[in-house]
Amino acid sequence: MFQKSPGRNENGIMSNPAATESEEALPLSARVAVVLFLLAVSFLGILDHDLWTPDEPRVACIANTMQKNGEWVVPTLAGEIFIEKPPLYFVVCGWCGKLFAPVLRCADPQQAFVGAARLSVAFCALGTLFAAFWLGCSLGGGRLYGWLAAMVLGTMPLFADQMHSMRVDVLLACCVGLAVAALASAYRNDHPWCLLWAALAAAGAFLSKGPIALVFIGIAWIPLFCIFIQKRRNASAGEEFRQGRGGEGSWWVAHLCAIALFLLLCGSWVFALWNHPNPDAWKQWFWDNQVGRFQGTVPSLGHQEPYAVWYYPVALVSVMGLWIPVFAYWLWWRGRWLKEHRQDWPRICSSGLGVICIWGFSGMLALTCAATKRGLYLLPLHAAYALMCSDACRHFLRNPVPAWLRWCCNATGMIVLVGYAGICLLPLAGLFIRFPDTALWQVLGHFGGYHVLTLAFGACGFVLWRKWAGVFALRQFLVSALLLILYFCVPMQAIDTHKSMREQFRAVCSILPDRNSTMASFWNRCRPTHCNRASCGGFWRAEMRAMTPSSSNSGSMTCRKNSIHGSQTPPGLTSRPSAGSAI
């Protein structure tokens, strides 16, 4: 099944990139199958996926507004600043909507914009998968380690789910992963000019979500830079530090150019924000949404869990999904290994294993110190956890797989098979059973194109399951990918009919250019500024339904809008001045 290649990592530490070429390589057929399944997980349900509350309608409207009015420095909505996050993701989302909407040829222009804008999420997913592959190769594990990292990361449930949602965190995860991978390539594989790519990706991460991006990248940079310093000390006197590709001076030039590039990109936006005509712009972004979220001094922003010490370790279970048994085995196996090699701690910390451990666990500790906690905040660290599971999968290629792990893989395979059979046979039951006449059962109970696609992937998965007998990593990847494909093909389409905000978004965009004052009041009230996030979705839905035009009376829209604009702010919500008074 695997092709042998020269070189062997005897100690399993991934310490010397030149001597740790992978001893096995995935054959071409397996690589093609992995790529096809990863593309399916990334793109299925993207183009016809409607907006879901509470975040996606706001993101789509901000991107649409910025694309229309050409204000690229400060995110705006209806003429008012909305700068909880820097503008890069909204710019990318808006330009994807503008460039790809004509290609979709959808009769509804707003739905075409949403589908095209959501392509930015799929591109971020592919960028993050490439970053995991690049990082696995750069840490000394060879291409096999990179392939395994991409396989694990692409089939993590939280990663796949978030990479179908229009959120700022998807671009943050992509840029953080690319920055860390470029740093690893520069410091471990002696490519100094990769520092420029790291600076570019770090600037993108900062312009996506702010200073927290530098925390994620800085935690990984510390052990990588220590490797660089150690290699420099080990260089013989008078010998060039970089043999064949320039001397030590090239590293100084590369570092200075990288720092200058980062400061130029990020400093330009910070300077423009500091000098924005609205004096509240800087306070709203830095003090309220950066410092306030970390310290918990702005409870109105929600998600306050200041004393939940075990919040992220528990959330890691949902991050792993079907890979949680592999991760548990990796913790036990590497824990014992580290105990046996505790005298080699300095060398271990400067190895690829030390880098991923420091990055993954120290990043989680940094998030735990913040008062605001959400499970999706772990998204930029998913690559580190994927590399941990990949380390265990690579170990299984040379050592027996525990019986309980094989049993877990086979059991989940049977569950996925039952799920495929149930979803695909459910429309046949409609011949004998009358389903409720609801939009949900219109999707589940009627055979359509997505059911055909599900059957096709299920058949391919059955063939590959038999072909990959005895290869635990490929089988585990196949089961996880099939489960995600099943979800994106049918259940998510059914959920989409219930959570869709298509009509409300169309009504909002139809009045966006010429009703700025009304829209400002609307978004002030819809902004979830209270702590009870559970009722936020219902409040958004009620307000947006109130703005939907009535088919029987064209004048009812104006009445509803005027009533919203003139009504008082509900208790528990903070009102902000209108756009005109603010500026």
ZATOR-242590 format. One record per residue (C-alpha): residue in one letter; z, y, x. Coordinates in nm, 2 decimals, padded with zeros to 4 digits. Layout:
ZATOR-242590
("A" (Z Y X)) ...
end
This chain:
ZATOR-242590
("M" (00.00 00.00 00.00)) ("F" (00.08 00.24 00.28)) ("Q" (-00.12 00.31 00.59)) ("K" (00.06 00.29 00.92)) ("S" (00.03 00.59 01.15)) ("P" (00.17 00.63 01.51)) ("G" (00.51 00.78 01.57)) ("R" (00.85 00.69 01.44)) ("N" (01.16 00.89 01.35)) ("E" (01.43 00.66 01.49)) ("N" (01.74 00.86 01.40)) ("G" (01.63 00.98 01.06)) ("I" (01.74 01.33 01.13)) ("M" (01.40 01.49 01.14)) ("S" (01.50 01.67 01.45)) ("N" (01.18 01.68 01.67)) ("P" (00.86 01.78 01.48)) ("A" (00.64 01.66 01.77)) ("A" (00.80 01.31 01.75)) ("T" (00.84 01.26 01.38)) ("E" (00.50 01.20 01.24)) ("S" (00.54 00.99 00.92)) ("E" (00.52 00.62 00.99)) ("E" (00.36 00.57 00.65)) ("A" (00.09 00.77 00.48)) ("L" (-00.01 00.77 00.11)) ("P" (-00.35 00.62 00.06)) ("L" (-00.62 00.83 -00.09)) ("S" (-00.61 00.67 -00.43)) ("A" (-00.24 00.74 -00.46)) ("R" (-00.28 01.10 -00.35)) ("V" (-00.56 01.16 -00.61)) ("A" (-00.34 01.01 -00.88)) ("V" (-00.04 01.22 -00.78)) ("V" (-00.25 01.54 -00.78)) ("L" (-00.40 01.46 -01.13)) ("F" (-00.06 01.39 -01.28)) ("L" (00.09 01.71 -01.12)) ("L" (-00.20 01.92 -01.26)) ("A" (-00.14 01.76 -01.60)) ("V" (00.23 01.84 -01.60)) ("S" (00.15 02.20 -01.49)) ("F" (-00.13 02.29 -01.73)) ("L" (-00.07 02.08 -02.04)) ("G" (00.05 02.31 -02.33)) ("I" (-00.01 02.63 -02.14)) ("L" (-00.31 02.79 -02.32)) ("D" (-00.20 02.71 -02.68)) ("H" (00.17 02.77 -02.63)) ("D" (00.31 03.05 -02.84)) ("L" (00.58 03.29 -02.75)) ("W" (00.94 03.17 -02.80)) ("T" (01.25 03.39 -02.83)) ("P" (01.43 03.56 -02.69)) ("D" (01.27 03.64 -02.35)) ("E" (00.90 03.56 -02.38)) ("P" (00.81 03.82 -02.65)) ("R" (00.98 04.09 -02.44)) ("V" (00.80 03.98 -02.12)) ("A" (00.46 03.96 -02.30)) ("C" (00.50 04.31 -02.45)) ("I" (00.61 04.46 -02.12)) ("A" (00.31 04.31 -01.94)) ("N" (00.08 04.42 -02.22)) ("T" (00.22 04.77 -02.22)) ("M" (00.20 04.81 -01.84)) ("Q" (-00.16 04.68 -01.84)) ("K" (-00.26 04.93 -02.10)) ("N" (-00.09 05.24 -01.97)) ("G" (-00.13 05.17 -01.60)) ("E" (00.23 05.23 -01.51)) ("W" (00.28 04.97 -01.23)) ("V" (00.60 05.11 -01.06)) ("V" (00.85 05.09 -01.34)) ("P" (00.83 04.83 -01.63)) ("T" (00.79 05.02 -01.95)) ("L" (00.79 04.93 -02.31)) ("A" (00.68 05.18 -02.58)) ("G" (00.71 05.47 -02.34)) ("E" (01.06 05.38 -02.23)) ("I" (01.17 05.23 -01.91)) ("F" (01.29 04.86 -01.92)) ("I" (01.38 04.79 -01.57)) ("E" (01.61 04.49 -01.57)) ("K" (01.37 04.34 -01.32)) ("P" (01.12 04.47 -01.06)) ("P" (00.76 04.49 -01.19)) ("L" (00.57 04.23 -00.99)) ("Y" (00.58 03.95 -01.24)) ("F" (00.48 04.18 -01.52)) ("V" (00.19 04.31 -01.32)) ("V" (00.07 03.95 -01.24)) ("C" (00.12 03.85 -01.60)) ("G" (-00.07 04.15 -01.73)) ("W" (-00.36 04.11 -01.49)) ("C" (-00.39 03.74 -01.57)) ("G" (-00.40 03.83 -01.94)) ("K" (-00.67 04.09 -01.87)) ("L" (-00.89 03.87 -01.64)) ("F" (-00.87 03.53 -01.82)) ("A" (-00.85 03.64 -02.19)) ("P" (-01.23 03.68 -02.22)) ("V" (-01.28 03.34 -02.07)) ("L" (-01.07 03.17 -02.34)) ("R" (-01.30 03.31 -02.61)) ("C" (-01.03 03.31 -02.87)) ("A" (-01.09 03.49 -03.20)) ("D" (-00.74 03.64 -03.19)) ("P" (-00.72 03.88 -02.90)) ("Q" (-00.34 03.88 -02.88)) ("Q" (-00.33 03.50 -02.87)) ("A" (-00.60 03.50 -02.60)) ("F" (-00.38 03.75 -02.40)) ("V" (-00.07 03.53 -02.44)) ("G" (-00.26 03.21 -02.33)) ("A" (-00.43 03.39 -02.03)) ("A" (-00.10 03.56 -01.93)) ("R" (00.08 03.22 -01.94)) ("L" (-00.17 03.09 -01.67)) ("S" (00.03 03.30 -01.43)) ("V" (00.32 03.05 -01.48)) ("A" (00.09 02.75 -01.40)) ("F" (-00.03 02.93 -01.08)) ("C" (00.33 02.99 -00.98)) ("A" (00.41 02.62 -01.04)) ("L" (00.12 02.51 -00.81)) ("G" (00.24 02.76 -00.55)) ("T" (00.59 02.62 -00.56)) ("L" (00.46 02.27 -00.53)) ("F" (00.25 02.37 -00.23)) ("A" (00.56 02.54 -00.08)) ("A" (00.76 02.21 -00.12)) ("F" (00.47 02.02 00.05)) ("W" (00.45 02.27 00.33)) ("L" (00.83 02.27 00.38)) ("G" (00.84 01.89 00.39)) ("C" (00.57 01.89 00.66)) ("S" (00.73 02.17 00.86)) ("L" (01.08 02.01 00.87)) ("G" (00.95 01.72 01.08)) ("G" (00.90 01.46 00.81)) ("G" (00.52 01.46 00.83)) ("R" (00.28 01.47 00.54)) ("L" (00.44 01.18 00.36)) ("Y" (00.76 01.38 00.33)) ("G" (00.57 01.67 00.20)) ("W" (00.39 01.45 -00.06)) ("L" (00.72 01.30 -00.17)) ("A" (00.88 01.65 -00.20)) ("A" (00.59 01.77 -00.42)) ("M" (00.61 01.46 -00.64)) ("V" (00.99 01.50 -00.70)) ("L" (00.98 01.87 -00.76)) ("G" (00.68 01.86 -01.00)) ("T" (00.86 01.60 -01.22)) ("M" (01.20 01.76 -01.24)) ("P" (01.26 01.84 -01.61)) ("L" (01.41 02.19 -01.57)) ("F" (01.13 02.29 -01.32)) ("A" (00.85 02.16 -01.54)) ("D" (01.00 02.33 -01.85)) ("Q" (01.06 02.66 -01.69)) ("M" (00.71 02.65 -01.54)) ("H" (00.58 02.67 -01.89)) ("S" (00.79 02.97 -01.98)) ("M" (00.70 03.34 -01.92)) ("R" (01.00 03.43 -01.71)) ("V" (01.05 03.63 -01.39)) ("D" (01.23 03.34 -01.23)) ("V" (00.90 03.13 -01.19)) ("L" (00.75 03.39 -00.95)) ("L" (01.08 03.42 -00.77)) ("A" (01.09 03.04 -00.71)) ("C" (00.73 03.04 -00.59)) ("C" (00.78 03.33 -00.34)) ("V" (01.12 03.20 -00.21)) ("G" (00.97 02.85 -00.15)) ("L" (00.67 03.00 00.03)) ("A" (00.89 03.22 00.24)) ("V" (01.12 02.94 00.35)) ("A" (00.83 02.71 00.42)) ("A" (00.66 02.98 00.64)) ("L" (00.99 03.04 00.83)) ("A" (01.02 02.67 00.89)) ("S" (00.66 02.65 01.02)) ("A" (00.73 02.95 01.25)) ("Y" (01.06 02.84 01.40)) ("R" (01.03 02.46 01.40)) ("N" (00.66 02.42 01.47)) ("D" (00.62 02.72 01.70)) ("H" (00.38 02.93 01.49)) ("P" (00.50 03.29 01.53)) ("W" (00.25 03.45 01.31)) ("C" (00.36 03.25 01.02)) ("L" (00.64 03.51 01.01)) ("L" (00.39 03.75 00.85)) ("W" (00.34 03.51 00.56)) ("A" (00.71 03.48 00.53)) ("A" (00.75 03.85 00.51)) ("L" (00.48 03.88 00.25)) ("A" (00.64 03.60 00.04)) ("A" (00.98 03.76 00.08)) ("A" (00.85 04.09 -00.03)) ("G" (00.70 03.92 -00.34)) ("A" (01.04 03.75 -00.41)) ("F" (01.22 04.09 -00.38)) ("L" (00.97 04.26 -00.61)) ("S" (01.01 03.98 -00.86)) ("K" (01.39 03.99 -00.91)) ("G" (01.56 04.21 -00.65)) ("P" (01.81 04.15 -00.37)) ("I" (01.91 03.80 -00.49)) ("A" (01.58 03.68 -00.35)) ("L" (01.69 03.79 00.00)) ("V" (02.01 03.59 -00.05)) ("F" (01.81 03.27 -00.11)) ("I" (01.58 03.33 00.18)) ("G" (01.85 03.45 00.41)) ("I" (02.06 03.13 00.36)) ("A" (01.76 02.92 00.48)) ("W" (01.67 03.16 00.76)) ("I" (02.01 03.13 00.93)) ("P" (01.98 02.76 01.04)) ("L" (01.61 02.80 01.11)) ("F" (01.68 03.10 01.34)) ("C" (01.95 02.91 01.51)) ("I" (01.69 02.64 01.59)) ("F" (01.47 02.91 01.73)) ("I" (01.75 03.05 01.95)) ("Q" (01.84 02.70 02.07)) ("K" (01.48 02.62 02.17)) ("R" (01.47 02.95 02.35)) ("R" (01.78 02.87 02.55)) ("N" (01.64 02.53 02.64)) ("A" (01.32 02.68 02.78)) ("S" (01.31 02.66 03.15)) ("A" (01.34 02.98 03.36)) ("G" (01.00 03.16 03.40)) ("E" (00.83 02.92 03.16)) ("E" (00.65 03.06 02.86)) ("F" (00.84 03.00 02.54)) ("R" (00.52 02.93 02.35)) ("Q" (00.30 02.71 02.57)) ("G" (-00.07 02.77 02.50)) ("R" (-00.03 03.02 02.23)) ("G" (00.11 03.33 02.40)) ("G" (00.44 03.39 02.57)) ("E" (00.77 03.51 02.45)) ("G" (00.63 03.86 02.39)) ("S" (00.42 03.72 02.09)) ("W" (00.75 03.63 01.92)) ("W" (00.88 03.99 01.95)) ("V" (00.55 04.13 01.82)) ("A" (00.55 03.88 01.53)) ("H" (00.91 03.97 01.43)) ("L" (00.85 04.34 01.45)) ("C" (00.53 04.31 01.24)) ("A" (00.70 04.09 00.98)) ("I" (00.99 04.33 00.94)) ("A" (00.75 04.63 00.92)) ("L" (00.54 04.46 00.66)) ("F" (00.84 04.37 00.45)) ("L" (00.99 04.72 00.46)) ("L" (00.66 04.88 00.38)) ("L" (00.60 04.67 00.07)) ("C" (00.96 04.67 -00.07)) ("G" (01.05 05.02 00.06)) ("S" (00.74 05.17 -00.12)) ("W" (00.86 05.05 -00.46)) ("V" (01.23 05.13 -00.39)) ("F" (01.13 05.49 -00.29)) ("A" (00.91 05.53 -00.60)) ("L" (01.19 05.41 -00.82)) ("W" (01.44 05.64 -00.65)) ("N" (01.22 05.93 -00.72)) ("H" (01.13 05.83 -01.07)) ("P" (01.14 06.13 -01.32)) ("N" (01.40 05.93 -01.53)) ("P" (01.73 05.97 -01.35)) ("D" (01.86 05.65 -01.52)) ("A" (01.60 05.43 -01.37)) ("W" (01.78 05.36 -01.04)) ("K" (02.12 05.32 -01.22)) ("Q" (01.97 05.08 -01.47)) ("W" (01.81 04.86 -01.22)) ("F" (02.05 04.86 -00.92)) ("W" (02.40 04.93 -01.05)) ("D" (02.37 04.77 -01.40)) ("N" (02.14 04.47 -01.34)) ("Q" (02.21 04.39 -00.98)) ("V" (02.56 04.49 -00.90)) ("G" (02.68 04.47 -01.26)) ("R" (02.55 04.12 -01.31)) ("F" (02.71 04.00 -00.99)) ("Q" (03.05 04.16 -01.05)) ("G" (03.06 04.11 -01.42)) ("T" (03.12 04.48 -01.48)) ("V" (02.85 04.50 -01.75)) ("P" (02.95 04.24 -02.00)) ("S" (02.69 04.35 -02.25)) ("L" (02.42 04.18 -02.04)) ("G" (02.56 03.84 -02.14)) ("H" (02.59 03.50 -01.96)) ("Q" (02.94 03.59 -01.83)) ("E" (03.11 03.29 -01.67)) ("P" (03.32 03.44 -01.39)) ("Y" (03.56 03.15 -01.35)) ("A" (03.33 02.85 -01.42)) ("V" (03.35 02.70 -01.07)) ("W" (03.18 02.37 -01.17)) ("Y" (02.91 02.54 -01.37)) ("Y" (02.62 02.48 -01.13)) ("P" (02.72 02.13 -01.01)) ("V" (02.72 02.02 -01.38)) ("A" (02.39 02.20 -01.44)) ("L" (02.24 02.01 -01.14)) ("V" (02.24 01.70 -01.36)) ("S" (01.99 01.86 -01.60)) ("V" (01.79 01.99 -01.31)) ("M" (01.74 01.63 -01.17)) ("G" (01.66 01.45 -01.49)) ("L" (01.54 01.10 -01.41)) ("W" (01.59 01.17 -01.04)) ("I" (01.97 01.19 -01.08)) ("P" (02.03 00.82 -00.97)) ("V" (01.82 00.89 -00.66)) ("F" (02.01 01.20 -00.58)) ("A" (02.34 01.02 -00.63)) ("Y" (02.23 00.75 -00.39)) ("W" (02.12 01.02 -00.14)) ("L" (02.47 01.18 -00.15)) ("W" (02.64 00.85 -00.09)) ("W" (02.40 00.73 00.18)) ("R" (02.38 01.06 00.37)) ("G" (02.76 01.11 00.33)) ("R" (02.82 00.78 00.51)) ("W" (02.56 00.85 00.77)) ("L" (02.71 01.19 00.85)) ("K" (03.06 01.03 00.88)) ("E" (02.93 00.78 01.13)) ("H" (02.74 01.05 01.33)) ("R" (03.01 01.32 01.31)) ("Q" (03.00 01.37 01.68)) ("D" (02.64 01.49 01.65)) ("W" (02.71 01.77 01.41)) ("P" (02.55 02.05 01.62)) ("R" (02.23 01.85 01.65)) ("I" (02.24 01.76 01.28)) ("C" (02.28 02.12 01.17)) ("S" (01.98 02.22 01.37)) ("S" (01.77 01.94 01.21)) ("G" (01.56 01.93 00.90)) ("L" (01.84 01.76 00.72)) ("G" (02.08 02.03 00.81)) ("V" (01.84 02.30 00.69)) ("I" (01.80 02.15 00.34)) ("C" (02.17 02.08 00.30)) ("I" (02.27 02.44 00.41)) ("W" (02.00 02.59 00.19)) ("G" (02.07 02.38 -00.12)) ("F" (02.45 02.38 -00.13)) ("S" (02.52 02.72 00.02)) ("G" (02.27 02.87 -00.23)) ("M" (02.46 02.70 -00.51)) ("L" (02.79 02.84 -00.37)) ("A" (02.64 03.19 -00.36)) ("L" (02.54 03.16 -00.72)) ("T" (02.89 03.04 -00.81)) ("C" (03.04 03.36 -00.67)) ("A" (02.85 03.57 -00.92)) ("A" (03.00 03.64 -01.26)) ("T" (02.67 03.58 -01.44)) ("K" (02.56 03.22 -01.46)) ("R" (02.26 03.05 -01.60)) ("G" (02.11 02.71 -01.53)) ("L" (01.77 02.85 -01.46)) ("Y" (01.91 03.06 -01.17)) ("L" (01.89 02.73 -00.97)) ("L" (01.51 02.73 -00.99)) ("P" (01.45 02.89 -00.64)) ("L" (01.67 02.60 -00.50)) ("H" (01.48 02.32 -00.66)) ("A" (01.27 02.26 -00.35)) ("A" (01.58 02.19 -00.15)) ("Y" (01.71 01.93 -00.40)) ("A" (01.36 01.78 -00.42)) ("L" (01.36 01.73 -00.04)) ("M" (01.70 01.56 -00.07)) ("C" (01.56 01.31 -00.32)) ("S" (01.25 01.27 -00.10)) ("D" (01.46 01.18 00.19)) ("A" (01.61 00.89 -00.01)) ("C" (01.26 00.78 -00.13)) ("R" (01.13 00.78 00.23)) ("H" (01.44 00.57 00.32)) ("F" (01.34 00.32 00.06)) ("L" (01.00 00.27 00.22)) ("R" (01.16 00.10 00.52)) ("N" (01.48 -00.04 00.35)) ("P" (01.55 -00.24 00.04)) ("V" (01.60 -00.05 -00.29)) ("P" (01.94 -00.11 -00.45)) ("A" (01.92 -00.34 -00.75)) ("W" (02.08 -00.08 -00.98)) ("L" (01.82 00.18 -00.88)) ("R" (01.53 -00.06 -00.96)) ("W" (01.70 -00.14 -01.29)) ("C" (01.73 00.23 -01.38)) ("C" (01.36 00.28 -01.30)) ("N" (01.25 -00.01 -01.51)) ("A" (01.48 00.09 -01.80)) ("T" (01.34 00.44 -01.81)) ("G" (00.99 00.29 -01.79)) ("M" (01.06 00.09 -02.10)) ("I" (01.20 00.40 -02.28)) ("V" (00.89 00.60 -02.20)) ("L" (00.67 00.31 -02.33)) ("V" (00.87 00.31 -02.65)) ("G" (00.83 00.69 -02.68)) ("Y" (00.46 00.67 -02.63)) ("A" (00.42 00.40 -02.89)) ("G" (00.64 00.59 -03.14)) ("I" (00.46 00.92 -03.10)) ("C" (00.11 00.76 -03.12)) ("L" (00.19 00.52 -03.40)) ("L" (00.37 00.78 -03.61)) ("P" (00.04 00.91 -03.76)) ("L" (-00.05 00.56 -03.87)) ("A" (00.28 00.55 -04.07)) ("G" (00.14 00.84 -04.27)) ("L" (-00.09 00.59 -04.44)) ("F" (00.22 00.43 -04.60)) ("I" (00.48 00.71 -04.60)) ("R" (00.45 01.06 -04.73)) ("F" (00.57 01.30 -04.47)) ("P" (00.73 01.64 -04.57)) ("D" (00.48 01.91 -04.61)) ("T" (00.60 02.12 -04.32)) ("A" (00.43 02.26 -04.01)) ("L" (00.65 02.03 -03.79)) ("W" (00.52 01.71 -03.96)) ("Q" (00.17 01.85 -03.97)) ("V" (00.17 01.80 -03.59)) ("L" (00.38 01.48 -03.57)) ("G" (00.22 01.30 -03.86)) ("H" (-00.15 01.37 -03.81)) ("F" (-00.36 01.22 -03.53)) ("G" (-00.52 01.49 -03.31)) ("G" (-00.66 01.57 -02.97)) ("Y" (-00.32 01.57 -02.80)) ("H" (-00.25 01.22 -02.93)) ("V" (-00.57 01.11 -02.77)) ("L" (-00.47 01.27 -02.45)) ("T" (-00.13 01.11 -02.46)) ("L" (-00.29 00.77 -02.51)) ("A" (-00.52 00.83 -02.22)) ("F" (-00.24 00.92 -01.98)) ("G" (-00.03 00.63 -02.11)) ("A" (-00.31 00.38 -02.04)) ("C" (-00.36 00.52 -01.69)) ("G" (00.02 00.51 -01.63)) ("F" (00.03 00.14 -01.74)) ("V" (-00.25 00.05 -01.48)) ("L" (-00.08 00.25 -01.21)) ("W" (00.26 00.10 -01.29)) ("R" (00.12 -00.25 -01.21)) ("K" (-00.07 -00.13 -00.91)) ("W" (00.23 00.04 -00.76)) ("A" (00.46 -00.26 -00.79)) ("G" (00.72 -00.26 -00.52)) ("V" (00.69 00.11 -00.43)) ("F" (00.99 00.27 -00.59)) ("A" (00.90 00.64 -00.52)) ("L" (00.56 00.62 -00.68)) ("R" (00.70 00.43 -00.99)) ("Q" (00.98 00.68 -01.03)) ("F" (00.73 00.96 -01.01)) ("L" (00.50 00.79 -01.26)) ("V" (00.78 00.75 -01.52)) ("S" (00.90 01.11 -01.49)) ("A" (00.55 01.25 -01.51)) ("L" (00.46 01.04 -01.81)) ("L" (00.78 01.15 -01.99)) ("L" (00.69 01.52 -01.93)) ("I" (00.33 01.47 -02.03)) ("L" (00.45 01.31 -02.36)) ("Y" (00.68 01.60 -02.42)) ("F" (00.41 01.87 -02.35)) ("C" (00.14 01.69 -02.56)) ("V" (00.32 01.63 -02.89)) ("P" (00.69 01.72 -02.93)) ("M" (00.64 02.07 -02.77)) ("Q" (00.35 02.14 -03.00)) ("A" (00.57 02.05 -03.30)) ("I" (00.85 02.27 -03.17)) ("D" (00.60 02.54 -03.12)) ("T" (00.52 02.56 -03.49)) ("H" (00.89 02.63 -03.56)) ("K" (00.96 02.87 -03.28)) ("S" (00.63 03.05 -03.27)) ("M" (00.64 03.44 -03.26)) ("R" (00.26 03.47 -03.29)) ("E" (00.24 03.68 -03.61)) ("Q" (00.53 03.91 -03.50)) ("F" (00.38 03.96 -03.15)) ("R" (00.04 04.05 -03.31)) ("A" (00.21 04.31 -03.54)) ("V" (00.40 04.46 -03.24)) ("C" (00.08 04.49 -03.03)) ("S" (-00.12 04.64 -03.32)) ("I" (00.11 04.94 -03.34)) ("L" (00.20 04.96 -02.97)) ("P" (-00.04 05.24 -02.86)) ("D" (00.03 05.49 -03.13)) ("R" (00.39 05.42 -03.25)) ("N" (00.59 05.47 -02.93)) ("S" (00.89 05.63 -03.10)) ("T" (00.91 05.35 -03.36)) ("M" (00.87 05.08 -03.09)) ("A" (01.13 05.24 -02.87)) ("S" (01.38 05.22 -03.15)) ("F" (01.28 04.86 -03.23)) ("W" (01.31 04.74 -02.87)) ("N" (01.65 04.92 -02.83)) ("R" (01.78 04.72 -03.12)) ("C" (01.62 04.39 -03.03)) ("R" (01.74 04.41 -02.67)) ("P" (02.02 04.14 -02.64)) ("T" (02.30 04.37 -02.52)) ("H" (02.58 04.19 -02.68)) ("C" (02.77 03.89 -02.54)) ("N" (02.69 03.65 -02.83)) ("R" (02.36 03.52 -02.71)) ("A" (02.35 03.25 -02.98)) ("S" (02.27 03.50 -03.25)) ("C" (02.02 03.69 -03.04)) ("G" (01.72 03.47 -03.14)) ("G" (01.79 03.52 -03.51)) ("F" (01.83 03.89 -03.47)) ("W" (01.50 03.92 -03.29)) ("R" (01.32 03.71 -03.55)) ("A" (01.46 03.91 -03.84)) ("E" (01.36 04.24 -03.69)) ("M" (01.02 04.12 -03.59)) ("R" (00.96 03.98 -03.94)) ("A" (01.05 04.31 -04.08)) ("M" (00.77 04.47 -03.88)) ("T" (00.51 04.21 -03.98)) ("P" (00.24 04.36 -04.22)) ("S" (00.25 04.24 -04.57)) ("S" (-00.07 04.09 -04.70)) ("S" (-00.02 04.23 -05.05)) ("N" (00.06 04.58 -04.97)) ("S" (-00.08 04.77 -04.67)) ("G" (00.18 05.05 -04.71)) ("S" (00.48 04.82 -04.68)) ("M" (00.43 04.82 -04.30)) ("T" (00.50 05.19 -04.28)) ("C" (00.80 05.17 -04.50)) ("R" (00.95 04.89 -04.30)) ("K" (00.89 05.07 -03.97)) ("N" (01.03 05.39 -04.10)) ("S" (01.34 05.21 -04.22)) ("I" (01.39 05.05 -03.88)) ("H" (01.34 05.37 -03.70)) ("G" (01.58 05.55 -03.92)) ("S" (01.85 05.29 -03.96)) ("Q" (02.18 05.29 -03.77)) ("T" (02.24 05.07 -03.47)) ("P" (02.42 04.75 -03.58)) ("P" (02.78 04.70 -03.47)) ("G" (02.80 04.55 -03.12)) ("L" (02.47 04.69 -03.00)) ("T" (02.44 04.99 -02.77)) ("S" (02.17 05.24 -02.84)) ("R" (01.98 05.43 -02.58)) ("P" (01.81 05.76 -02.61)) ("S" (01.44 05.77 -02.71)) ("A" (01.16 05.80 -02.46)) ("G" (01.12 06.17 -02.51)) ("S" (01.48 06.26 -02.48)) ("A" (01.53 06.03 -02.18)) ("I" (01.26 06.20 -01.98)) 
end
